[in-house]
Amino acid sequence: MLEIKNIHKRFGNTEVLKGVDLNVEKGDVVVILGPSGSGKTTLLRSINFLERADQGSMVFGDKKYSFQKASKKEILEVRKKTAFVFQNYNLFQNKTALENVTEGLVIGRNIPKKKAYEKAVEILTKVGLSDRYDFYPSQLSGGQQQRVGIARAIAVEPEVILFDEPTSALDPELIGEVLQVMKQLAKEGTTMIVVTHEITFAQEVASKVIFMDEGRIIECGTADQVIKHPKEERTKQFLRRITNDMEYAI
């Protein structure tokens, strides 16, 4: 479904991605783990051209795209196949929850307003916000705002949803409500690439776990292989640092 080959990205003198390859099949939940600065978010943003990578290619469905040379038309094609859930919600502050969801449908997908409204109501209800349609972001908790962000992503019916640390800006007691929505999407077969530090979430829903460090994929496999039985010492060091209650095979 989605195949990335040899992606490189440099910011000034710093090479952030150093030849990363990634394969995603339909229905996969790919979780990307790694320390800050490892290139996780840059990889995610490069997939839908929020960042322009310097080298590499991507096969998406039956079409191949050059990260360096993709045209505006090709970038639009990719963005219509993907949706992005941001770390800090990225909602329109002057629009209600309902308007935040309908905006992309009406403006981006040319869906009639009445149909967009009906779809937004359905999806906001699905993510547990049936009583918050007319609330502005400032009137919503962080968890509720992120669920609006997820509803906005679901609404455009993308082939892949990209999640950039969707719970990292939330208070601990609000994380569960967002993860629950994501778990339900996984059960429904939604294809997702998720940058996160939520190890339990990865163990429960990931079909593939990737550990990145210094711009490279260090380890890749099932959740059991990478989280419970990592082979690489760098992976073990990272997991020991962020967890205190798991035992790893040495």
C-alpha positions as CSV (number, residue, x, y, z in Angstrom):
1,M,0.0,0.0,0.0
2,L,2.7,2.5,1.1
3,E,6.4,1.9,0.5
4,I,9.1,4.4,1.4
5,K,12.6,4.0,0.1
6,N,15.9,5.7,1.1
7,I,14.4,8.9,2.5
8,H,16.9,11.6,3.6
9,K,16.3,14.9,5.2
10,R,18.7,17.6,6.3
11,F,18.1,20.8,8.3
12,G,21.2,22.9,7.7
13,N,24.2,20.8,8.7
14,T,22.1,18.3,10.6
15,E,21.0,15.1,8.8
16,V,17.8,14.1,10.4
17,L,16.8,11.2,8.2
18,K,19.6,9.0,6.9
19,G,18.1,6.6,4.4
20,V,15.0,5.3,6.0
21,D,12.9,2.5,4.4
22,L,9.3,1.8,5.5
23,N,6.6,-0.5,4.3
24,V,2.9,-0.2,5.4
25,E,0.2,-2.6,4.4
26,K,-3.5,-1.8,4.4
27,G,-4.9,-2.2,7.9
28,D,-1.5,-1.9,9.5
29,V,-1.0,0.0,12.7
30,V,2.7,1.0,12.6
31,V,4.0,2.5,15.9
32,I,7.3,4.5,15.7
33,L,9.2,4.8,19.0
34,G,12.4,6.6,19.6
35,P,14.1,9.4,21.6
36,S,13.6,13.1,20.8
37,G,15.6,14.1,17.8
38,S,15.6,10.6,16.3
39,G,13.7,11.7,13.2
40,K,10.3,10.2,14.0
41,T,8.2,13.4,13.4
42,T,10.3,14.4,10.4
43,L,9.6,11.1,8.8
44,L,5.9,11.4,9.5
45,R,5.7,15.0,8.1
46,S,7.7,14.1,5.1
47,I,5.2,11.4,4.1
48,N,2.6,13.9,3.3
49,F,5.0,16.7,2.3
50,L,4.6,18.9,5.4
51,E,8.4,18.7,5.1
52,R,10.1,18.3,1.7
53,A,12.7,15.5,2.0
54,D,15.9,15.8,0.1
55,Q,16.1,12.3,-1.3
56,G,14.1,9.1,-1.6
57,S,10.8,7.9,-3.1
58,M,7.4,6.7,-2.1
59,V,5.1,4.2,-3.8
60,F,1.5,5.0,-2.6
61,G,-1.0,2.6,-4.1
62,D,-0.1,2.3,-7.8
63,K,1.8,5.5,-8.1
64,K,5.4,6.5,-7.4
65,Y,6.4,9.8,-6.0
66,S,9.8,11.5,-5.7
67,F,10.2,13.2,-2.3
68,Q,12.5,15.8,-3.8
69,K,10.8,16.4,-7.2
70,A,7.1,15.9,-6.5
71,S,4.9,18.5,-8.2
72,K,2.2,20.5,-6.4
73,K,-0.4,18.2,-8.1
74,E,1.3,15.1,-6.8
75,I,1.6,16.5,-3.3
76,L,-2.2,17.3,-3.4
77,E,-2.8,13.7,-4.5
78,V,-0.8,12.3,-1.5
79,R,-2.6,14.7,0.9
80,K,-6.0,13.6,-0.3
81,K,-5.0,10.0,0.6
82,T,-3.7,10.9,4.1
83,A,-4.8,12.8,7.2
84,F,-2.6,14.2,9.9
85,V,-3.3,14.4,13.6
86,F,-1.1,16.9,15.3
87,Q,0.6,16.9,18.7
88,N,-1.0,20.3,19.6
89,Y,-4.4,19.7,18.0
90,N,-4.1,22.4,15.3
91,L,-7.8,23.3,15.4
92,F,-9.3,26.6,14.2
93,Q,-9.8,28.5,17.4
94,N,-12.6,30.6,15.9
95,K,-14.6,27.6,14.8
96,T,-16.7,25.1,16.8
97,A,-16.0,21.4,16.9
98,L,-18.5,20.8,14.2
99,E,-17.1,23.6,12.0
100,N,-13.6,22.3,12.5
101,V,-14.7,18.9,11.0
102,T,-16.9,20.3,8.2
103,E,-14.2,22.7,7.0
104,G,-12.0,20.1,5.4
105,L,-15.0,18.4,3.9
106,V,-16.5,21.5,2.3
107,I,-13.4,23.4,1.3
108,G,-11.0,20.5,0.7
109,R,-13.3,17.8,-0.7
110,N,-16.1,19.9,-2.2
111,I,-18.8,18.0,-0.2
112,P,-22.1,19.9,0.0
113,K,-22.6,21.6,3.4
114,K,-25.6,19.6,4.4
115,K,-23.9,16.3,3.7
116,A,-20.7,17.5,5.5
117,Y,-22.8,18.6,8.5
118,E,-24.4,15.1,8.7
119,K,-21.1,13.4,8.4
120,A,-19.4,15.6,11.0
121,V,-22.3,15.0,13.5
122,E,-21.9,11.2,12.9
123,I,-18.1,11.2,13.5
124,L,-18.1,13.5,16.5
125,T,-20.7,11.2,18.1
126,K,-18.4,8.3,17.3
127,V,-15.5,9.9,19.2
128,G,-17.7,10.7,22.2
129,L,-18.4,14.4,21.6
130,S,-22.1,14.3,20.8
131,D,-22.6,17.0,23.5
132,R,-19.8,19.3,22.3
133,Y,-20.8,20.1,18.6
134,D,-21.1,23.8,19.3
135,F,-18.2,24.2,21.6
136,Y,-15.1,26.2,20.6
137,P,-11.6,24.7,21.3
138,S,-11.1,27.1,24.2
139,Q,-14.2,25.5,25.8
140,L,-12.9,21.9,25.4
141,S,-10.3,19.9,27.4
142,G,-7.1,18.9,25.7
143,G,-8.5,15.3,25.3
144,Q,-11.7,16.7,23.7
145,Q,-9.7,18.9,21.4
146,Q,-7.6,16.0,20.3
147,R,-10.7,13.9,19.6
148,V,-12.0,16.7,17.4
149,G,-8.6,16.5,15.6
150,I,-9.1,12.8,15.1
151,A,-12.7,13.3,14.0
152,R,-11.4,15.8,11.4
153,A,-8.9,13.2,10.2
154,I,-11.5,10.4,10.0
155,A,-14.0,12.6,8.2
156,V,-12.0,12.8,5.0
157,E,-11.8,9.0,4.7
158,P,-8.1,8.9,4.2
159,E,-6.2,5.7,3.2
160,V,-3.7,6.4,6.0
161,I,-3.9,8.5,9.2
162,L,-0.6,9.9,10.5
163,F,-0.5,10.6,14.3
164,D,2.3,12.8,15.6
165,E,2.5,12.1,19.4
166,P,-1.2,12.6,19.8
167,T,-1.2,12.3,23.6
168,S,2.1,14.1,24.5
169,A,0.4,17.5,25.1
170,L,-2.3,16.0,27.4
171,D,-2.6,15.8,31.1
172,P,-2.1,12.1,32.2
173,E,-5.8,11.7,33.1
174,L,-6.9,12.7,29.6
175,I,-4.6,10.3,27.6
176,G,-6.9,7.3,28.0
177,E,-9.8,8.9,26.2
178,V,-7.8,9.6,23.1
179,L,-6.1,6.2,23.1
180,Q,-9.5,4.5,23.4
181,V,-10.6,6.2,20.2
182,M,-7.4,5.2,18.4
183,K,-7.8,1.6,19.6
184,Q,-11.3,1.5,18.2
185,L,-10.0,2.8,14.8
186,A,-7.4,0.0,14.9
187,K,-10.1,-2.6,15.5
188,E,-12.0,-1.2,12.5
189,G,-9.0,-1.8,10.3
190,T,-7.9,1.8,9.9
191,T,-4.4,2.1,8.5
192,M,-2.3,4.2,10.9
193,I,1.3,5.4,11.4
194,V,1.7,6.5,15.0
195,V,4.6,8.3,16.6
196,T,4.2,7.8,20.3
197,H,5.8,6.9,23.6
198,E,2.7,5.0,24.8
199,I,4.2,1.5,25.1
200,T,1.1,-0.2,26.3
201,F,-0.8,1.1,23.3
202,A,1.9,-0.2,21.0
203,Q,1.7,-3.6,22.6
204,E,-2.1,-3.8,22.4
205,V,-2.7,-2.6,18.8
206,A,0.5,-2.3,16.8
207,S,1.0,-4.7,13.9
208,K,4.5,-3.4,13.5
209,V,6.8,-1.5,15.9
210,I,9.8,0.6,14.7
211,F,12.5,2.0,16.9
212,M,14.4,4.9,15.5
213,D,17.5,6.6,16.7
214,E,19.7,9.3,15.0
215,G,17.8,9.3,11.8
216,R,17.8,5.5,11.2
217,I,15.6,2.6,11.9
218,I,17.5,0.5,14.5
219,E,14.9,-2.2,15.0
220,C,11.6,-3.3,13.4
221,G,9.2,-6.1,14.1
222,T,6.1,-7.1,16.0
223,A,5.4,-5.5,19.3
224,D,6.5,-8.6,21.1
225,Q,9.8,-8.7,19.2
226,V,10.7,-5.0,19.6
227,I,9.2,-4.2,23.0
228,K,9.4,-7.5,24.9
229,H,12.4,-9.0,23.2
230,P,14.5,-6.3,21.6
231,K,17.8,-7.5,20.0
232,E,19.6,-4.2,19.7
233,E,21.3,-2.7,22.8
234,R,20.2,0.8,21.9
235,T,16.5,-0.3,21.8
236,K,16.9,-1.9,25.2
237,Q,18.5,1.3,26.7
238,F,15.6,3.4,25.4
239,L,12.9,1.0,26.7
240,R,14.6,0.8,30.1
241,R,14.6,4.5,30.3
242,I,10.9,5.0,29.7
243,T,9.6,2.0,31.5
244,N,10.3,0.6,35.0
245,D,8.0,-2.4,35.1
246,M,8.9,-4.5,32.1
247,E,11.6,-7.1,31.8
248,Y,13.4,-7.5,28.5
249,A,15.4,-10.4,27.1
250,I,19.1,-9.8,27.4
